[in-house]
Amino acid sequence: MREILRLKAARKEFEIFPAGAREIMQSALVIAAEGGKADIAKPMNGLGSGIMEIALPYRTDAYRAVYALQFGNAI
């Protein structure tokens, strides 16, 4: 499994998400790190190939995460 890297600002924002939303997104990121694609991840248009977006409706809000499939040996 590849390492999941987060920028400092992104890590702070991710920690603000509700625990349930964080768990679902973390699971999707682990799937990506293992070489797969979670059902909730989609290619993000306009940023080039290999950029994925997780758009998660959760309770009454929506949460988004964007990740690059290839960043050296990490995602």
N, CA, C and O atoms as CSV, one atom per row, in Angstrom:
chain,resi,resn,atom,element,x,y,z
A,1,MET,N,N,0.845,-1.181,0.000
A,1,MET,CA,C,0.000,0.000,0.000
A,1,MET,C,C,0.890,1.243,0.000
A,1,MET,O,O,1.876,1.327,0.732
A,2,ARG,N,N,0.512,2.203,-0.842
A,2,ARG,CA,C,1.247,3.470,-0.890
A,2,ARG,C,C,0.854,4.342,0.303
A,2,ARG,O,O,-0.225,4.192,0.877
A,3,GLU,N,N,1.740,5.240,0.653
A,3,GLU,CA,C,1.494,6.172,1.742
A,3,GLU,C,C,0.503,7.241,1.285
A,3,GLU,O,O,0.513,7.641,0.121
A,4,ILE,N,N,-0.348,7.701,2.193
A,4,ILE,CA,C,-1.275,8.799,1.909
A,4,ILE,C,C,-0.681,10.061,2.525
A,4,ILE,O,O,-0.574,10.170,3.747
A,5,LEU,N,N,-0.294,11.020,1.670
A,5,LEU,CA,C,0.278,12.284,2.133
A,5,LEU,C,C,-0.802,13.350,2.144
A,5,LEU,O,O,-1.662,13.383,1.264
A,6,ARG,N,N,-0.757,14.218,3.138
A,6,ARG,CA,C,-1.695,15.336,3.200
A,6,ARG,C,C,-0.905,16.615,3.441
A,6,ARG,O,O,0.025,16.647,4.247
A,7,LEU,N,N,-1.290,17.653,2.737
A,7,LEU,CA,C,-0.729,18.965,3.010
A,7,LEU,C,C,-1.237,19.424,4.368
A,7,LEU,O,O,-2.338,19.055,4.777
A,8,LYS,N,N,-0.455,20.215,5.057
A,8,LYS,CA,C,-0.814,20.637,6.413
A,8,LYS,C,C,-2.187,21.307,6.458
A,8,LYS,O,O,-2.998,20.995,7.331
A,9,ALA,N,N,-2.452,22.216,5.533
A,9,ALA,CA,C,-3.741,22.907,5.511
A,9,ALA,C,C,-4.884,21.935,5.246
A,9,ALA,O,O,-5.957,22.052,5.838
A,10,ALA,N,N,-4.652,20.977,4.357
A,10,ALA,CA,C,-5.689,19.994,4.040
A,10,ALA,C,C,-5.970,19.101,5.242
A,10,ALA,O,O,-7.118,18.733,5.491
A,11,ARG,N,N,-4.932,18.755,5.983
A,11,ARG,CA,C,-5.107,17.908,7.176
A,11,ARG,C,C,-5.973,18.618,8.207
A,11,ARG,O,O,-6.840,17.996,8.822
A,12,LYS,N,N,-5.747,19.920,8.402
A,12,LYS,CA,C,-6.555,20.687,9.359
A,12,LYS,C,C,-8.015,20.718,8.931
A,12,LYS,O,O,-8.911,20.546,9.757
A,13,GLU,N,N,-8.258,20.937,7.639
A,13,GLU,CA,C,-9.632,20.969,7.128
A,13,GLU,C,C,-10.293,19.595,7.273
A,13,GLU,O,O,-11.462,19.499,7.648
A,14,PHE,N,N,-9.542,18.540,6.974
A,14,PHE,CA,C,-10.081,17.177,7.064
A,14,PHE,C,C,-10.501,16.862,8.495
A,14,PHE,O,O,-11.505,16.181,8.705
A,15,GLU,N,N,-9.756,17.341,9.474
A,15,GLU,CA,C,-10.073,17.077,10.876
A,15,GLU,C,C,-11.341,17.780,11.330
A,15,GLU,O,O,-11.918,17.402,12.350
A,16,ILE,N,N,-11.789,18.795,10.599
A,16,ILE,CA,C,-13.025,19.505,10.927
A,16,ILE,C,C,-14.257,18.695,10.494
A,16,ILE,O,O,-15.334,18.858,11.067
A,17,PHE,N,N,-14.104,17.830,9.494
A,17,PHE,CA,C,-15.228,17.017,9.026
A,17,PHE,C,C,-15.782,16.194,10.192
A,17,PHE,O,O,-15.032,15.831,11.098
A,18,PRO,N,N,-17.074,15.898,10.181
A,18,PRO,CA,C,-17.629,15.007,11.202
A,18,PRO,C,C,-16.945,13.636,11.144
A,18,PRO,O,O,-16.494,13.205,10.083
A,19,ALA,N,N,-16.873,12.969,12.274
A,19,ALA,CA,C,-16.167,11.684,12.365
A,19,ALA,C,C,-16.664,10.677,11.326
A,19,ALA,O,O,-15.854,9.987,10.708
A,20,GLY,N,N,-17.964,10.583,11.126
A,20,GLY,CA,C,-18.508,9.635,10.153
A,20,GLY,C,C,-18.065,9.928,8.733
A,20,GLY,O,O,-17.733,9.014,7.978
A,21,ALA,N,N,-18.061,11.208,8.367
A,21,ALA,CA,C,-17.613,11.610,7.032
A,21,ALA,C,C,-16.121,11.332,6.864
A,21,ALA,O,O,-15.686,10.869,5.810
A,22,ARG,N,N,-15.343,11.614,7.904
A,22,ARG,CA,C,-13.900,11.331,7.847
A,22,ARG,C,C,-13.639,9.843,7.636
A,22,ARG,O,O,-12.780,9.470,6.838
A,23,GLU,N,N,-14.373,8.998,8.345
A,23,GLU,CA,C,-14.178,7.550,8.209
A,23,GLU,C,C,-14.475,7.074,6.792
A,23,GLU,O,O,-13.721,6.273,6.238
A,24,ILE,N,N,-15.558,7.555,6.204
A,24,ILE,CA,C,-15.924,7.157,4.846
A,24,ILE,C,C,-14.859,7.628,3.852
A,24,ILE,O,O,-14.444,6.873,2.973
A,25,MET,N,N,-14.426,8.870,3.997
A,25,MET,CA,C,-13.400,9.395,3.082
A,25,MET,C,C,-12.072,8.688,3.284
A,25,MET,O,O,-11.374,8.391,2.314
A,26,GLN,N,N,-11.718,8.417,4.524
A,26,GLN,CA,C,-10.467,7.709,4.782
A,26,GLN,C,C,-10.498,6.329,4.140
A,26,GLN,O,O,-9.491,5.880,3.592
A,27,SER,N,N,-11.633,5.654,4.199
A,27,SER,CA,C,-11.767,4.341,3.554
A,27,SER,C,C,-11.561,4.451,2.049
A,27,SER,O,O,-10.910,3.602,1.440
A,28,ALA,N,N,-12.119,5.499,1.453
A,28,ALA,CA,C,-11.948,5.706,0.008
A,28,ALA,C,C,-10.483,5.981,-0.333
A,28,ALA,O,O,-9.994,5.521,-1.365
A,29,LEU,N,N,-9.780,6.723,0.520
A,29,LEU,CA,C,-8.366,7.008,0.285
A,29,LEU,C,C,-7.508,5.756,0.446
A,29,LEU,O,O,-6.531,5.578,-0.282
A,30,VAL,N,N,-7.859,4.899,1.380
A,30,VAL,CA,C,-7.127,3.644,1.554
A,30,VAL,C,C,-7.302,2.762,0.321
A,30,VAL,O,O,-6.348,2.129,-0.130
A,31,ILE,N,N,-8.512,2.720,-0.222
A,31,ILE,CA,C,-8.750,1.956,-1.456
A,31,ILE,C,C,-7.857,2.478,-2.573
A,31,ILE,O,O,-7.277,1.694,-3.324
A,32,ALA,N,N,-7.744,3.806,-2.689
A,32,ALA,CA,C,-6.871,4.403,-3.712
A,32,ALA,C,C,-5.411,4.038,-3.452
A,32,ALA,O,O,-4.673,3.725,-4.387
A,33,ALA,N,N,-4.996,4.078,-2.199
A,33,ALA,CA,C,-3.610,3.746,-1.858
A,33,ALA,C,C,-3.287,2.286,-2.177
A,33,ALA,O,O,-2.135,1.941,-2.444
A,34,GLU,N,N,-4.308,1.439,-2.147
A,34,GLU,CA,C,-4.126,0.023,-2.477
A,34,GLU,C,C,-4.242,-0.233,-3.978
A,34,GLU,O,O,-4.134,-1.378,-4.417
A,35,GLY,N,N,-4.460,0.822,-4.773
A,35,GLY,CA,C,-4.518,0.686,-6.225
A,35,GLY,C,C,-5.909,0.576,-6.799
A,35,GLY,O,O,-6.057,0.362,-8.002
A,36,GLY,N,N,-6.935,0.717,-5.978
A,36,GLY,CA,C,-8.313,0.624,-6.450
A,36,GLY,C,C,-8.964,1.985,-6.583
A,36,GLY,O,O,-8.306,3.020,-6.481
A,37,LYS,N,N,-10.273,1.967,-6.814
A,37,LYS,CA,C,-11.060,3.199,-6.910
A,37,LYS,C,C,-12.360,2.984,-6.166
A,37,LYS,O,O,-13.138,2.094,-6.509
A,38,ALA,N,N,-12.598,3.792,-5.154
A,38,ALA,CA,C,-13.845,3.714,-4.388
A,38,ALA,C,C,-15.017,4.154,-5.257
A,38,ALA,O,O,-14.852,4.957,-6.175
A,39,ASP,N,N,-16.188,3.629,-4.967
A,39,ASP,CA,C,-17.390,3.994,-5.718
A,39,ASP,C,C,-17.704,5.487,-5.634
A,39,ASP,O,O,-18.311,6.050,-6.545
A,40,ILE,N,N,-17.293,6.121,-4.546
A,40,ILE,CA,C,-17.614,7.540,-4.376
A,40,ILE,C,C,-16.554,8.465,-4.969
A,40,ILE,O,O,-16.696,9.684,-4.882
A,41,ALA,N,N,-15.504,7.922,-5.563
A,41,ALA,CA,C,-14.442,8.729,-6.187
A,41,ALA,C,C,-14.694,8.826,-7.687
A,41,ALA,O,O,-15.045,7.843,-8.340
A,42,LYS,N,N,-14.506,10.035,-8.216
A,42,LYS,CA,C,-14.708,10.279,-9.649
A,42,LYS,C,C,-13.569,11.139,-10.174
A,42,LYS,O,O,-12.997,11.932,-9.427
A,43,PRO,N,N,-13.230,10.989,-11.466
A,43,PRO,CA,C,-12.212,11.874,-12.043
A,43,PRO,C,C,-12.673,13.323,-11.965
A,43,PRO,O,O,-13.841,13.621,-12.214
A,44,MET,N,N,-11.767,14.213,-11.624
A,44,MET,CA,C,-12.104,15.629,-11.534
A,44,MET,C,C,-11.753,16.291,-12.857
A,44,MET,O,O,-10.599,16.263,-13.286
A,45,ASN,N,N,-12.728,16.873,-13.487
A,45,ASN,CA,C,-12.541,17.514,-14.788
A,45,ASN,C,C,-11.777,18.823,-14.647
A,45,ASN,O,O,-11.951,19.560,-13.676
A,46,GLY,N,N,-10.937,19.098,-15.625
A,46,GLY,CA,C,-10.264,20.373,-15.697
A,46,GLY,C,C,-8.899,20.446,-15.026
A,46,GLY,O,O,-8.193,21.439,-15.198
A,47,LEU,N,N,-8.510,19.438,-14.276
A,47,LEU,CA,C,-7.213,19.480,-13.599
A,47,LEU,C,C,-6.220,18.471,-14.158
A,47,LEU,O,O,-5.116,18.338,-13.628
A,48,GLY,N,N,-6.583,17.773,-15.196
A,48,GLY,CA,C,-5.679,16.797,-15.797
A,48,GLY,C,C,-5.989,15.382,-15.331
A,48,GLY,O,O,-6.790,15.161,-14.423
A,49,SER,N,N,-5.330,14.440,-15.978
A,49,SER,CA,C,-5.592,13.044,-15.642
A,49,SER,C,C,-4.951,12.690,-14.303
A,49,SER,O,O,-3.933,13.266,-13.918
A,50,GLY,N,N,-5.546,11.757,-13.615
A,50,GLY,CA,C,-5.004,11.292,-12.345
A,50,GLY,C,C,-5.434,12.101,-11.140
A,50,GLY,O,O,-4.987,11.835,-10.024
A,51,ILE,N,N,-6.303,13.093,-11.348
A,51,ILE,CA,C,-6.826,13.880,-10.228
A,51,ILE,C,C,-8.249,13.404,-9.962
A,51,ILE,O,O,-9.103,13.433,-10.847
A,52,MET,N,N,-8.488,12.968,-8.734
A,52,MET,CA,C,-9.783,12.401,-8.376
A,52,MET,C,C,-10.456,13.256,-7.306
A,52,MET,O,O,-9.795,13.961,-6.544
A,53,GLU,N,N,-11.781,13.177,-7.268
A,53,GLU,CA,C,-12.568,13.909,-6.287
A,53,GLU,C,C,-13.487,12.939,-5.568
A,53,GLU,O,O,-14.094,12.061,-6.181
A,54,ILE,N,N,-13.576,13.112,-4.277
A,54,ILE,CA,C,-14.567,12.399,-3.474
A,54,ILE,C,C,-15.580,13.453,-3.046
A,54,ILE,O,O,-15.237,14.384,-2.318
A,55,ALA,N,N,-16.810,13.313,-3.489
A,55,ALA,CA,C,-17.893,14.216,-3.100
A,55,ALA,C,C,-18.858,13.393,-2.257
A,55,ALA,O,O,-19.499,12.470,-2.758
A,56,LEU,N,N,-18.955,13.727,-0.994
A,56,LEU,CA,C,-19.715,12.917,-0.050
A,56,LEU,C,C,-20.860,13.706,0.561
A,56,LEU,O,O,-20.625,14.591,1.383
A,57,PRO,N,N,-22.107,13.400,0.174
A,57,PRO,CA,C,-23.228,13.987,0.905
A,57,PRO,C,C,-23.316,13.269,2.258
A,57,PRO,O,O,-23.370,12.040,2.316
A,58,TYR,N,N,-23.330,14.036,3.322
A,58,TYR,CA,C,-23.348,13.449,4.658
A,58,TYR,C,C,-24.288,14.256,5.531
A,58,TYR,O,O,-24.067,15.441,5.783
A,59,ARG,N,N,-25.332,13.600,5.984
A,59,ARG,CA,C,-26.412,14.245,6.741
A,59,ARG,C,C,-26.954,15.412,5.938
A,59,ARG,O,O,-27.475,15.193,4.845
A,60,THR,N,N,-26.860,16.625,6.419
A,60,THR,CA,C,-27.429,17.760,5.680
A,60,THR,C,C,-26.373,18.562,4.931
A,60,THR,O,O,-26.693,19.591,4.336
A,61,ASP,N,N,-25.126,18.113,4.949
A,61,ASP,CA,C,-24.043,18.838,4.292
A,61,ASP,C,C,-23.375,17.963,3.235
A,61,ASP,O,O,-23.744,16.805,3.041
A,62,ALA,N,N,-22.404,18.531,2.570
A,62,ALA,CA,C,-21.592,17.788,1.605
A,62,ALA,C,C,-20.128,18.091,1.889
A,62,ALA,O,O,-19.771,19.212,2.250
A,63,TYR,N,N,-19.296,17.088,1.723
A,63,TYR,CA,C,-17.864,17.218,1.990
A,63,TYR,C,C,-17.111,16.742,0.756
A,63,TYR,O,O,-17.529,15.793,0.094
A,64,ARG,N,N,-16.004,17.401,0.451
A,64,ARG,CA,C,-15.229,17.064,-0.739
A,64,ARG,C,C,-13.757,16.915,-0.385
A,64,ARG,O,O,-13.220,17.607,0.480
A,65,ALA,N,N,-13.139,15.996,-1.083
A,65,ALA,CA,C,-11.690,15.824,-1.010
A,65,ALA,C,C,-11.190,15.596,-2.422
A,65,ALA,O,O,-11.845,14.931,-3.225
A,66,VAL,N,N,-10.032,16.148,-2.720
A,66,VAL,CA,C,-9.400,15.984,-4.029
A,66,VAL,C,C,-8.046,15.338,-3.793
A,66,VAL,O,O,-7.310,15.726,-2.886
A,67,TYR,N,N,-7.723,14.340,-4.623
A,67,TYR,CA,C,-6.424,13.698,-4.466
A,67,TYR,C,C,-5.817,13.361,-5.813
A,67,TYR,O,O,-6.517,13.185,-6.810
A,68,ALA,N,N,-4.493,13.276,-5.817
A,68,ALA,CA,C,-3.740,12.894,-7.021
A,68,ALA,C,C,-3.384,11.431,-6.901
A,68,ALA,O,O,-2.915,10.984,-5.855
A,69,LEU,N,N,-3.606,10.681,-7.971
A,69,LEU,CA,C,-3.302,9.253,-7.949
A,69,LEU,C,C,-1.819,8.980,-7.851
A,69,LEU,O,O,-1.412,7.980,-7.259
A,70,GLN,N,N,-1.015,9.836,-8.412
A,70,GLN,CA,C,0.427,9.610,-8.434
A,70,GLN,C,C,1.143,10.832,-7.908
A,70,GLN,O,O,1.026,11.914,-8.482
A,71,PHE,N,N,1.867,10.679,-6.845
A,71,PHE,CA,C,2.677,11.755,-6.271
A,71,PHE,C,C,3.939,11.078,-5.753
A,71,PHE,O,O,4.082,10.848,-4.552
A,72,GLY,N,N,4.839,10.765,-6.653
A,72,GLY,CA,C,5.987,9.936,-6.303
A,72,GLY,C,C,5.484,8.537,-6.003
A,72,GLY,O,O,4.824,7.926,-6.844
A,73,ASN,N,N,5.783,8.020,-4.825
A,73,ASN,CA,C,5.296,6.699,-4.419
A,73,ASN,C,C,4.080,6.804,-3.501
A,73,ASN,O,O,3.642,5.792,-2.951
A,74,ALA,N,N,3.533,7.983,-3.325
A,74,ALA,CA,C,2.406,8.195,-2.417
A,74,ALA,C,C,1.199,8.693,-3.197
A,74,ALA,O,O,1.287,8.972,-4.393
A,75,ILE,N,N,0.053,8.803,-2.494
A,75,ILE,CA,C,-1.118,9.458,-3.082
A,75,ILE,C,C,-1.470,10.650,-2.231
A,75,ILE,O,O,-2.428,11.362,-2.532
